């Protein structure tokens, strides 16, 4: 508000009966802003605390990755069970995708494929990523559907320790309660291979 005063600019609100041209009005405005910031900070604190508690309990704290799905379905604001009994962590492996995940790690661990080939294989077999964020096309059309796999999305899967039954939270790995799809040995082999390949030609190792 001080900048407005120095610039000799007034402010009028159509929703609040406040005279911003008076010292009292400016003080009230600053107080309202402080309260708004306080409640925003408190909300952030509660959300952060809730995520910490979930991670410490071995529960996923973000989007459910490819290969898993929630034991619950949410439609029209209502939550209903997908499974007869909830699996540990509230998620379970997707049968059609678990084989693909295991195959991705196996192929890359043995050095028989590249990220680009894995993406092509997944797309050709009809698999799609879990990315449903809105995408605006050149013509202004908005789409919010699962996307084709790319080198980046395949790399994200191969780098994700979630598949070994762990939770990554605040740069720390914690034991998860969900079912692992990949052994620690295979996962580490893939990490070593990706580090070696990262310095090579993108033509040979996309």
PyMOL CGO cylinders between C-alpha atoms (Angstrom):
from pymol import cmd
from pymol.cgo import CYLINDER

trace = [
    CYLINDER, 0.00, 0.00, 0.00, 2.95, 2.32, 0.56, 0.3, 1, 1, 1, 1, 1, 1,
    CYLINDER, 2.95, 2.32, 0.56, 3.84, 2.07, -3.12, 0.3, 1, 1, 1, 1, 1, 1,
    CYLINDER, 3.84, 2.07, -3.12, 0.30, 3.08, -4.05, 0.3, 1, 1, 1, 1, 1, 1,
    CYLINDER, 0.30, 3.08, -4.05, 0.54, 6.14, -1.81, 0.3, 1, 1, 1, 1, 1, 1,
    CYLINDER, 0.54, 6.14, -1.81, 3.91, 7.19, -3.19, 0.3, 1, 1, 1, 1, 1, 1,
    CYLINDER, 3.91, 7.19, -3.19, 2.55, 6.87, -6.72, 0.3, 1, 1, 1, 1, 1, 1,
    CYLINDER, 2.55, 6.87, -6.72, -0.53, 8.89, -5.81, 0.3, 1, 1, 1, 1, 1, 1,
    CYLINDER, -0.53, 8.89, -5.81, -2.75, 5.96, -6.84, 0.3, 1, 1, 1, 1, 1, 1,
    CYLINDER, -2.75, 5.96, -6.84, -5.99, 5.08, -5.08, 0.3, 1, 1, 1, 1, 1, 1,
    CYLINDER, -5.99, 5.08, -5.08, -7.61, 1.67, -4.69, 0.3, 1, 1, 1, 1, 1, 1,
    CYLINDER, -7.61, 1.67, -4.69, -11.35, 0.97, -4.63, 0.3, 1, 1, 1, 1, 1, 1,
    CYLINDER, -11.35, 0.97, -4.63, -12.92, -2.34, -3.62, 0.3, 1, 1, 1, 1, 1, 1,
    CYLINDER, -12.92, -2.34, -3.62, -16.37, -3.33, -4.87, 0.3, 1, 1, 1, 1, 1, 1,
    CYLINDER, -16.37, -3.33, -4.87, -16.71, -6.10, -2.26, 0.3, 1, 1, 1, 1, 1, 1,
    CYLINDER, -16.71, -6.10, -2.26, -15.51, -4.41, 0.92, 0.3, 1, 1, 1, 1, 1, 1,
    CYLINDER, -15.51, -4.41, 0.92, -16.59, -1.13, 2.52, 0.3, 1, 1, 1, 1, 1, 1,
    CYLINDER, -16.59, -1.13, 2.52, -13.06, 0.15, 3.10, 0.3, 1, 1, 1, 1, 1, 1,
    CYLINDER, -13.06, 0.15, 3.10, -11.76, 3.62, 2.32, 0.3, 1, 1, 1, 1, 1, 1,
    CYLINDER, -11.76, 3.62, 2.32, -8.21, 2.95, 1.16, 0.3, 1, 1, 1, 1, 1, 1,
    CYLINDER, -8.21, 2.95, 1.16, -7.46, 6.69, 0.96, 0.3, 1, 1, 1, 1, 1, 1,
    CYLINDER, -7.46, 6.69, 0.96, -7.44, 7.04, 4.76, 0.3, 1, 1, 1, 1, 1, 1,
    CYLINDER, -7.44, 7.04, 4.76, -4.80, 5.87, 7.27, 0.3, 1, 1, 1, 1, 1, 1,
    CYLINDER, -4.80, 5.87, 7.27, -7.44, 3.65, 8.93, 0.3, 1, 1, 1, 1, 1, 1,
    CYLINDER, -7.44, 3.65, 8.93, -8.33, 2.05, 5.61, 0.3, 1, 1, 1, 1, 1, 1,
    CYLINDER, -8.33, 2.05, 5.61, -4.72, 1.35, 4.73, 0.3, 1, 1, 1, 1, 1, 1,
    CYLINDER, -4.72, 1.35, 4.73, -4.09, -0.12, 8.19, 0.3, 1, 1, 1, 1, 1, 1,
    CYLINDER, -4.09, -0.12, 8.19, -7.12, -2.41, 7.86, 0.3, 1, 1, 1, 1, 1, 1,
    CYLINDER, -7.12, -2.41, 7.86, -5.96, -3.52, 4.43, 0.3, 1, 1, 1, 1, 1, 1,
    CYLINDER, -5.96, -3.52, 4.43, -2.53, -4.43, 5.78, 0.3, 1, 1, 1, 1, 1, 1,
    CYLINDER, -2.53, -4.43, 5.78, -4.15, -6.35, 8.64, 0.3, 1, 1, 1, 1, 1, 1,
    CYLINDER, -4.15, -6.35, 8.64, -6.36, -8.30, 6.25, 0.3, 1, 1, 1, 1, 1, 1,
    CYLINDER, -6.36, -8.30, 6.25, -3.34, -9.13, 4.14, 0.3, 1, 1, 1, 1, 1, 1,
    CYLINDER, -3.34, -9.13, 4.14, -1.42, -10.30, 7.20, 0.3, 1, 1, 1, 1, 1, 1,
    CYLINDER, -1.42, -10.30, 7.20, -4.28, -12.57, 8.29, 0.3, 1, 1, 1, 1, 1, 1,
    CYLINDER, -4.28, -12.57, 8.29, -4.55, -14.02, 4.79, 0.3, 1, 1, 1, 1, 1, 1,
    CYLINDER, -4.55, -14.02, 4.79, -0.81, -14.75, 4.77, 0.3, 1, 1, 1, 1, 1, 1,
    CYLINDER, -0.81, -14.75, 4.77, -1.04, -16.29, 8.24, 0.3, 1, 1, 1, 1, 1, 1,
    CYLINDER, -1.04, -16.29, 8.24, -3.82, -18.71, 7.26, 0.3, 1, 1, 1, 1, 1, 1,
    CYLINDER, -3.82, -18.71, 7.26, -1.94, -19.59, 4.05, 0.3, 1, 1, 1, 1, 1, 1,
    CYLINDER, -1.94, -19.59, 4.05, 1.21, -20.36, 6.03, 0.3, 1, 1, 1, 1, 1, 1,
    CYLINDER, 1.21, -20.36, 6.03, -0.75, -22.44, 8.56, 0.3, 1, 1, 1, 1, 1, 1,
    CYLINDER, -0.75, -22.44, 8.56, -2.37, -24.43, 5.77, 0.3, 1, 1, 1, 1, 1, 1,
    CYLINDER, -2.37, -24.43, 5.77, 1.05, -25.12, 4.28, 0.3, 1, 1, 1, 1, 1, 1,
    CYLINDER, 1.05, -25.12, 4.28, 2.32, -26.27, 7.67, 0.3, 1, 1, 1, 1, 1, 1,
    CYLINDER, 2.32, -26.27, 7.67, -0.60, -28.67, 8.14, 0.3, 1, 1, 1, 1, 1, 1,
    CYLINDER, -0.60, -28.67, 8.14, -0.19, -30.09, 4.63, 0.3, 1, 1, 1, 1, 1, 1,
    CYLINDER, -0.19, -30.09, 4.63, 3.54, -30.57, 5.16, 0.3, 1, 1, 1, 1, 1, 1,
    CYLINDER, 3.54, -30.57, 5.16, 2.93, -32.27, 8.51, 0.3, 1, 1, 1, 1, 1, 1,
    CYLINDER, 2.93, -32.27, 8.51, 0.36, -34.57, 6.93, 0.3, 1, 1, 1, 1, 1, 1,
    CYLINDER, 0.36, -34.57, 6.93, 2.80, -35.60, 4.19, 0.3, 1, 1, 1, 1, 1, 1,
    CYLINDER, 2.80, -35.60, 4.19, 5.48, -36.29, 6.77, 0.3, 1, 1, 1, 1, 1, 1,
    CYLINDER, 5.48, -36.29, 6.77, 3.11, -38.54, 8.72, 0.3, 1, 1, 1, 1, 1, 1,
    CYLINDER, 3.11, -38.54, 8.72, 2.09, -40.46, 5.57, 0.3, 1, 1, 1, 1, 1, 1,
    CYLINDER, 2.09, -40.46, 5.57, 5.70, -41.01, 4.55, 0.3, 1, 1, 1, 1, 1, 1,
    CYLINDER, 5.70, -41.01, 4.55, 6.67, -42.20, 8.04, 0.3, 1, 1, 1, 1, 1, 1,
    CYLINDER, 6.67, -42.20, 8.04, 3.79, -44.69, 7.86, 0.3, 1, 1, 1, 1, 1, 1,
    CYLINDER, 3.79, -44.69, 7.86, 5.11, -46.00, 4.53, 0.3, 1, 1, 1, 1, 1, 1,
    CYLINDER, 5.11, -46.00, 4.53, 2.27, -44.50, 2.49, 0.3, 1, 1, 1, 1, 1, 1,
    CYLINDER, 2.27, -44.50, 2.49, 2.73, -42.86, -0.91, 0.3, 1, 1, 1, 1, 1, 1,
    CYLINDER, 2.73, -42.86, -0.91, 2.79, -39.06, -0.80, 0.3, 1, 1, 1, 1, 1, 1,
    CYLINDER, 2.79, -39.06, -0.80, 2.35, -38.18, -4.46, 0.3, 1, 1, 1, 1, 1, 1,
    CYLINDER, 2.35, -38.18, -4.46, 0.79, -39.46, -7.64, 0.3, 1, 1, 1, 1, 1, 1,
    CYLINDER, 0.79, -39.46, -7.64, 0.49, -43.24, -7.90, 0.3, 1, 1, 1, 1, 1, 1,
    CYLINDER, 0.49, -43.24, -7.90, 3.08, -44.37, -10.47, 0.3, 1, 1, 1, 1, 1, 1,
    CYLINDER, 3.08, -44.37, -10.47, 2.58, -46.55, -13.52, 0.3, 1, 1, 1, 1, 1, 1,
    CYLINDER, 2.58, -46.55, -13.52, 2.15, -50.17, -12.46, 0.3, 1, 1, 1, 1, 1, 1,
    CYLINDER, 2.15, -50.17, -12.46, -0.07, -49.40, -9.46, 0.3, 1, 1, 1, 1, 1, 1,
    CYLINDER, -0.07, -49.40, -9.46, -3.55, -48.08, -8.83, 0.3, 1, 1, 1, 1, 1, 1,
    CYLINDER, -3.55, -48.08, -8.83, -5.59, -46.98, -5.81, 0.3, 1, 1, 1, 1, 1, 1,
    CYLINDER, -5.59, -46.98, -5.81, -7.86, -49.39, -3.99, 0.3, 1, 1, 1, 1, 1, 1,
    CYLINDER, -7.86, -49.39, -3.99, -10.45, -46.61, -4.10, 0.3, 1, 1, 1, 1, 1, 1,
    CYLINDER, -10.45, -46.61, -4.10, -12.42, -44.92, -6.84, 0.3, 1, 1, 1, 1, 1, 1,
    CYLINDER, -12.42, -44.92, -6.84, -13.59, -41.32, -6.57, 0.3, 1, 1, 1, 1, 1, 1,
    CYLINDER, -13.59, -41.32, -6.57, -16.57, -40.32, -8.72, 0.3, 1, 1, 1, 1, 1, 1,
    CYLINDER, -16.57, -40.32, -8.72, -18.75, -37.23, -8.36, 0.3, 1, 1, 1, 1, 1, 1,
    CYLINDER, -18.75, -37.23, -8.36, -16.97, -36.36, -5.14, 0.3, 1, 1, 1, 1, 1, 1,
    CYLINDER, -16.97, -36.36, -5.14, -17.75, -39.73, -3.54, 0.3, 1, 1, 1, 1, 1, 1,
    CYLINDER, -17.75, -39.73, -3.54, -15.16, -42.36, -2.61, 0.3, 1, 1, 1, 1, 1, 1,
    CYLINDER, -15.16, -42.36, -2.61, -15.97, -46.04, -3.06, 0.3, 1, 1, 1, 1, 1, 1,
    CYLINDER, -15.97, -46.04, -3.06, -13.82, -49.21, -2.73, 0.3, 1, 1, 1, 1, 1, 1,
    CYLINDER, -13.82, -49.21, -2.73, -12.36, -50.82, -5.84, 0.3, 1, 1, 1, 1, 1, 1,
    CYLINDER, -12.36, -50.82, -5.84, -11.10, -53.87, -3.92, 0.3, 1, 1, 1, 1, 1, 1,
    CYLINDER, -11.10, -53.87, -3.92, -12.91, -56.26, -1.60, 0.3, 1, 1, 1, 1, 1, 1,
    CYLINDER, -12.91, -56.26, -1.60, -10.27, -55.51, 1.04, 0.3, 1, 1, 1, 1, 1, 1,
    CYLINDER, -10.27, -55.51, 1.04, -7.83, -52.61, 0.98, 0.3, 1, 1, 1, 1, 1, 1,
    CYLINDER, -7.83, -52.61, 0.98, -4.24, -53.53, 0.17, 0.3, 1, 1, 1, 1, 1, 1,
    CYLINDER, -4.24, -53.53, 0.17, -1.31, -52.24, 2.27, 0.3, 1, 1, 1, 1, 1, 1,
    CYLINDER, -1.31, -52.24, 2.27, -0.88, -48.55, 1.61, 0.3, 1, 1, 1, 1, 1, 1,
    CYLINDER, -0.88, -48.55, 1.61, -4.22, -48.34, -0.13, 0.3, 1, 1, 1, 1, 1, 1,
    CYLINDER, -4.22, -48.34, -0.13, -2.73, -49.24, -3.52, 0.3, 1, 1, 1, 1, 1, 1,
    CYLINDER, -2.73, -49.24, -3.52, -2.10, -52.45, -5.43, 0.3, 1, 1, 1, 1, 1, 1,
    CYLINDER, -2.10, -52.45, -5.43, -0.22, -53.56, -8.57, 0.3, 1, 1, 1, 1, 1, 1,
    CYLINDER, -0.22, -53.56, -8.57, -2.06, -53.44, -11.89, 0.3, 1, 1, 1, 1, 1, 1,
    CYLINDER, -2.06, -53.44, -11.89, -1.72, -56.88, -13.43, 0.3, 1, 1, 1, 1, 1, 1,
    CYLINDER, -1.72, -56.88, -13.43, -1.51, -55.62, -17.03, 0.3, 1, 1, 1, 1, 1, 1,
    CYLINDER, -1.51, -55.62, -17.03, 1.26, -53.14, -16.12, 0.3, 1, 1, 1, 1, 1, 1,
    CYLINDER, 1.26, -53.14, -16.12, 3.40, -55.06, -13.63, 0.3, 1, 1, 1, 1, 1, 1,
    CYLINDER, 3.40, -55.06, -13.63, 4.80, -57.30, -16.35, 0.3, 1, 1, 1, 1, 1, 1,
    CYLINDER, 4.80, -57.30, -16.35, 5.71, -54.26, -18.43, 0.3, 1, 1, 1, 1, 1, 1,
    CYLINDER, 5.71, -54.26, -18.43, 7.50, -52.65, -15.46, 0.3, 1, 1, 1, 1, 1, 1,
    CYLINDER, 7.50, -52.65, -15.46, 9.50, -55.80, -14.73, 0.3, 1, 1, 1, 1, 1, 1,
    CYLINDER, 9.50, -55.80, -14.73, 10.38, -56.15, -18.42, 0.3, 1, 1, 1, 1, 1, 1,
    CYLINDER, 10.38, -56.15, -18.42, 11.57, -52.54, -18.64, 0.3, 1, 1, 1, 1, 1, 1,
    CYLINDER, 11.57, -52.54, -18.64, 13.98, -52.99, -15.74, 0.3, 1, 1, 1, 1, 1, 1,
    CYLINDER, 13.98, -52.99, -15.74, 15.13, -56.39, -17.00, 0.3, 1, 1, 1, 1, 1, 1,
    CYLINDER, 15.13, -56.39, -17.00, 15.87, -55.20, -20.53, 0.3, 1, 1, 1, 1, 1, 1,
    CYLINDER, 15.87, -55.20, -20.53, 17.74, -52.12, -19.41, 0.3, 1, 1, 1, 1, 1, 1,
    CYLINDER, 17.74, -52.12, -19.41, 19.68, -54.02, -16.75, 0.3, 1, 1, 1, 1, 1, 1,
    CYLINDER, 19.68, -54.02, -16.75, 21.00, -56.46, -19.36, 0.3, 1, 1, 1, 1, 1, 1,
    CYLINDER, 21.00, -56.46, -19.36, 22.00, -53.65, -21.73, 0.3, 1, 1, 1, 1, 1, 1,
    CYLINDER, 22.00, -53.65, -21.73, 19.80, -54.92, -24.56, 0.3, 1, 1, 1, 1, 1, 1,
    CYLINDER, 19.80, -54.92, -24.56, 17.76, -51.77, -25.09, 0.3, 1, 1, 1, 1, 1, 1,
    CYLINDER, 17.76, -51.77, -25.09, 17.63, -47.97, -24.80, 0.3, 1, 1, 1, 1, 1, 1,
    CYLINDER, 17.63, -47.97, -24.80, 15.16, -45.52, -23.30, 0.3, 1, 1, 1, 1, 1, 1,
    CYLINDER, 15.16, -45.52, -23.30, 13.85, -44.70, -26.76, 0.3, 1, 1, 1, 1, 1, 1,
    CYLINDER, 13.85, -44.70, -26.76, 13.23, -48.33, -27.64, 0.3, 1, 1, 1, 1, 1, 1,
    CYLINDER, 13.23, -48.33, -27.64, 11.48, -48.94, -24.34, 0.3, 1, 1, 1, 1, 1, 1,
    CYLINDER, 11.48, -48.94, -24.34, 9.18, -45.96, -24.96, 0.3, 1, 1, 1, 1, 1, 1,
    CYLINDER, 9.18, -45.96, -24.96, 8.36, -47.21, -28.45, 0.3, 1, 1, 1, 1, 1, 1,
    CYLINDER, 8.36, -47.21, -28.45, 7.68, -50.72, -27.13, 0.3, 1, 1, 1, 1, 1, 1,
    CYLINDER, 7.68, -50.72, -27.13, 5.33, -49.45, -24.41, 0.3, 1, 1, 1, 1, 1, 1,
    CYLINDER, 5.33, -49.45, -24.41, 3.44, -47.21, -26.83, 0.3, 1, 1, 1, 1, 1, 1,
    CYLINDER, 3.44, -47.21, -26.83, 3.13, -49.95, -29.45, 0.3, 1, 1, 1, 1, 1, 1,
    CYLINDER, 3.13, -49.95, -29.45, 1.69, -52.29, -26.80, 0.3, 1, 1, 1, 1, 1, 1,
    CYLINDER, 1.69, -52.29, -26.80, -0.96, -49.70, -25.91, 0.3, 1, 1, 1, 1, 1, 1,
    CYLINDER, -0.96, -49.70, -25.91, 0.43, -48.52, -22.59, 0.3, 1, 1, 1, 1, 1, 1,
    CYLINDER, 0.43, -48.52, -22.59, 0.12, -44.86, -21.62, 0.3, 1, 1, 1, 1, 1, 1,
    CYLINDER, 0.12, -44.86, -21.62, 1.59, -42.71, -18.85, 0.3, 1, 1, 1, 1, 1, 1,
    CYLINDER, 1.59, -42.71, -18.85, -0.36, -41.53, -15.80, 0.3, 1, 1, 1, 1, 1, 1,
    CYLINDER, -0.36, -41.53, -15.80, 0.20, -37.90, -16.79, 0.3, 1, 1, 1, 1, 1, 1,
    CYLINDER, 0.20, -37.90, -16.79, -3.24, -36.29, -17.14, 0.3, 1, 1, 1, 1, 1, 1,
    CYLINDER, -3.24, -36.29, -17.14, -2.29, -32.66, -16.70, 0.3, 1, 1, 1, 1, 1, 1,
    CYLINDER, -2.29, -32.66, -16.70, -4.04, -30.26, -19.05, 0.3, 1, 1, 1, 1, 1, 1,
    CYLINDER, -4.04, -30.26, -19.05, -2.20, -29.66, -22.30, 0.3, 1, 1, 1, 1, 1, 1,
    CYLINDER, -2.20, -29.66, -22.30, -3.08, -26.78, -24.63, 0.3, 1, 1, 1, 1, 1, 1,
    CYLINDER, -3.08, -26.78, -24.63, -2.42, -27.51, -28.31, 0.3, 1, 1, 1, 1, 1, 1,
    CYLINDER, -2.42, -27.51, -28.31, -1.38, -25.01, -31.01, 0.3, 1, 1, 1, 1, 1, 1,
    CYLINDER, -1.38, -25.01, -31.01, -5.04, -24.56, -31.96, 0.3, 1, 1, 1, 1, 1, 1,
    CYLINDER, -5.04, -24.56, -31.96, -6.07, -23.86, -28.36, 0.3, 1, 1, 1, 1, 1, 1,
    CYLINDER, -6.07, -23.86, -28.36, -7.60, -27.30, -27.84, 0.3, 1, 1, 1, 1, 1, 1,
    CYLINDER, -7.60, -27.30, -27.84, -7.22, -28.55, -24.26, 0.3, 1, 1, 1, 1, 1, 1,
    CYLINDER, -7.22, -28.55, -24.26, -6.55, -32.25, -23.68, 0.3, 1, 1, 1, 1, 1, 1,
    CYLINDER, -6.55, -32.25, -23.68, -6.27, -34.06, -20.37, 0.3, 1, 1, 1, 1, 1, 1,
    CYLINDER, -6.27, -34.06, -20.37, -5.66, -37.65, -21.39, 0.3, 1, 1, 1, 1, 1, 1,
    CYLINDER, -5.66, -37.65, -21.39, -2.85, -40.08, -20.54, 0.3, 1, 1, 1, 1, 1, 1,
    CYLINDER, -2.85, -40.08, -20.54, 0.17, -39.41, -22.77, 0.3, 1, 1, 1, 1, 1, 1,
    CYLINDER, 0.17, -39.41, -22.77, 2.49, -41.48, -24.90, 0.3, 1, 1, 1, 1, 1, 1,
    CYLINDER, 2.49, -41.48, -24.90, 5.70, -42.62, -23.25, 0.3, 1, 1, 1, 1, 1, 1,
    CYLINDER, 5.70, -42.62, -23.25, 8.85, -40.63, -23.98, 0.3, 1, 1, 1, 1, 1, 1,
    CYLINDER, 8.85, -40.63, -23.98, 12.51, -41.03, -23.06, 0.3, 1, 1, 1, 1, 1, 1,
    CYLINDER, 12.51, -41.03, -23.06, 11.89, -38.78, -20.04, 0.3, 1, 1, 1, 1, 1, 1,
    CYLINDER, 11.89, -38.78, -20.04, 8.89, -40.74, -18.74, 0.3, 1, 1, 1, 1, 1, 1,
    CYLINDER, 8.89, -40.74, -18.74, 10.72, -44.05, -19.12, 0.3, 1, 1, 1, 1, 1, 1,
    CYLINDER, 10.72, -44.05, -19.12, 13.76, -42.60, -17.33, 0.3, 1, 1, 1, 1, 1, 1,
    CYLINDER, 13.76, -42.60, -17.33, 11.47, -41.44, -14.53, 0.3, 1, 1, 1, 1, 1, 1,
    CYLINDER, 11.47, -41.44, -14.53, 10.19, -44.98, -14.03, 0.3, 1, 1, 1, 1, 1, 1,
    CYLINDER, 10.19, -44.98, -14.03, 13.65, -46.54, -14.07, 0.3, 1, 1, 1, 1, 1, 1,
    CYLINDER, 13.65, -46.54, -14.07, 14.87, -43.97, -11.53, 0.3, 1, 1, 1, 1, 1, 1,
    CYLINDER, 14.87, -43.97, -11.53, 11.92, -44.38, -9.15, 0.3, 1, 1, 1, 1, 1, 1,
    CYLINDER, 11.92, -44.38, -9.15, 12.74, -46.40, -5.99, 0.3, 1, 1, 1, 1, 1, 1,
    CYLINDER, 12.74, -46.40, -5.99, 9.00, -46.76, -5.38, 0.3, 1, 1, 1, 1, 1, 1,
    CYLINDER, 9.00, -46.76, -5.38, 9.19, -49.95, -7.46, 0.3, 1, 1, 1, 1, 1, 1,
    CYLINDER, 9.19, -49.95, -7.46, 11.49, -51.48, -4.86, 0.3, 1, 1, 1, 1, 1, 1,
    CYLINDER, 11.49, -51.48, -4.86, 8.96, -50.87, -2.09, 0.3, 1, 1, 1, 1, 1, 1,
    CYLINDER, 8.96, -50.87, -2.09, 10.41, -47.58, -0.85, 0.3, 1, 1, 1, 1, 1, 1,
    CYLINDER, 10.41, -47.58, -0.85, 9.05, -44.06, -0.41, 0.3, 1, 1, 1, 1, 1, 1,
    CYLINDER, 9.05, -44.06, -0.41, 11.11, -41.02, -1.41, 0.3, 1, 1, 1, 1, 1, 1,
    CYLINDER, 11.11, -41.02, -1.41, 10.32, -38.09, 0.86, 0.3, 1, 1, 1, 1, 1, 1,
    CYLINDER, 10.32, -38.09, 0.86, 12.35, -34.92, 1.40, 0.3, 1, 1, 1, 1, 1, 1,
    CYLINDER, 12.35, -34.92, 1.40, 15.49, -36.41, -0.21, 0.3, 1, 1, 1, 1, 1, 1,
    CYLINDER, 15.49, -36.41, -0.21, 15.17, -39.44, 2.07, 0.3, 1, 1, 1, 1, 1, 1,
    CYLINDER, 15.17, -39.44, 2.07, 14.21, -43.03, 1.30, 0.3, 1, 1, 1, 1, 1, 1,
    CYLINDER, 14.21, -43.03, 1.30, 11.79, -44.67, 3.71, 0.3, 1, 1, 1, 1, 1, 1,
    CYLINDER, 11.79, -44.67, 3.71, 10.38, -48.21, 3.72, 0.3, 1, 1, 1, 1, 1, 1,
    CYLINDER, 10.38, -48.21, 3.72, 6.94, -48.36, 2.13, 0.3, 1, 1, 1, 1, 1, 1,
    CYLINDER, 6.94, -48.36, 2.13, 4.10, -50.75, 2.88, 0.3, 1, 1, 1, 1, 1, 1,
    CYLINDER, 4.10, -50.75, 2.88, 3.17, -51.30, -0.79, 0.3, 1, 1, 1, 1, 1, 1,
    CYLINDER, 3.17, -51.30, -0.79, 4.22, -54.33, -2.80, 0.3, 1, 1, 1, 1, 1, 1,
    CYLINDER, 4.22, -54.33, -2.80, 7.57, -54.06, -4.58, 0.3, 1, 1, 1, 1, 1, 1,
    CYLINDER, 7.57, -54.06, -4.58, 7.75, -54.89, -8.29, 0.3, 1, 1, 1, 1, 1, 1,
    CYLINDER, 7.75, -54.89, -8.29, 11.54, -54.86, -8.70, 0.3, 1, 1, 1, 1, 1, 1,
    CYLINDER, 11.54, -54.86, -8.70, 14.35, -56.28, -6.56, 0.3, 1, 1, 1, 1, 1, 1,
    CYLINDER, 14.35, -56.28, -6.56, 16.97, -54.00, -5.03, 0.3, 1, 1, 1, 1, 1, 1,
    CYLINDER, 16.97, -54.00, -5.03, 19.70, -55.74, -7.05, 0.3, 1, 1, 1, 1, 1, 1,
    CYLINDER, 19.70, -55.74, -7.05, 18.00, -55.18, -10.41, 0.3, 1, 1, 1, 1, 1, 1,
    CYLINDER, 18.00, -55.18, -10.41, 17.16, -51.58, -9.51, 0.3, 1, 1, 1, 1, 1, 1,
    CYLINDER, 17.16, -51.58, -9.51, 20.79, -50.82, -8.58, 0.3, 1, 1, 1, 1, 1, 1,
    CYLINDER, 20.79, -50.82, -8.58, 22.03, -52.48, -11.77, 0.3, 1, 1, 1, 1, 1, 1,
    CYLINDER, 22.03, -52.48, -11.77, 19.74, -50.21, -13.78, 0.3, 1, 1, 1, 1, 1, 1,
    CYLINDER, 19.74, -50.21, -13.78, 20.97, -47.12, -11.91, 0.3, 1, 1, 1, 1, 1, 1,
    CYLINDER, 20.97, -47.12, -11.91, 24.59, -48.06, -12.65, 0.3, 1, 1, 1, 1, 1, 1,
    CYLINDER, 24.59, -48.06, -12.65, 23.77, -48.64, -16.32, 0.3, 1, 1, 1, 1, 1, 1,
    CYLINDER, 23.77, -48.64, -16.32, 21.96, -45.31, -16.62, 0.3, 1, 1, 1, 1, 1, 1,
    CYLINDER, 21.96, -45.31, -16.62, 24.91, -43.48, -15.08, 0.3, 1, 1, 1, 1, 1, 1,
    CYLINDER, 24.91, -43.48, -15.08, 27.26, -45.11, -17.58, 0.3, 1, 1, 1, 1, 1, 1,
    CYLINDER, 27.26, -45.11, -17.58, 24.96, -44.34, -20.50, 0.3, 1, 1, 1, 1, 1, 1,
    CYLINDER, 24.96, -44.34, -20.50, 24.31, -40.74, -19.50, 0.3, 1, 1, 1, 1, 1, 1,
    CYLINDER, 24.31, -40.74, -19.50, 27.67, -39.63, -20.89, 0.3, 1, 1, 1, 1, 1, 1,
    CYLINDER, 27.67, -39.63, -20.89, 27.29, -41.42, -24.19, 0.3, 1, 1, 1, 1, 1, 1,
    CYLINDER, 27.29, -41.42, -24.19, 25.84, -40.25, -27.48, 0.3, 1, 1, 1, 1, 1, 1,
    CYLINDER, 25.84, -40.25, -27.48, 22.12, -39.62, -27.42, 0.3, 1, 1, 1, 1, 1, 1,
    CYLINDER, 22.12, -39.62, -27.42, 22.01, -41.38, -30.80, 0.3, 1, 1, 1, 1, 1, 1,
    CYLINDER, 22.01, -41.38, -30.80, 23.25, -44.60, -29.28, 0.3, 1, 1, 1, 1, 1, 1,
    CYLINDER, 23.25, -44.60, -29.28, 21.67, -44.22, -25.85, 0.3, 1, 1, 1, 1, 1, 1,
    CYLINDER, 21.67, -44.22, -25.85, 18.68, -41.81, -25.90, 0.3, 1, 1, 1, 1, 1, 1,
]
cmd.load_cgo(trace, "trace")
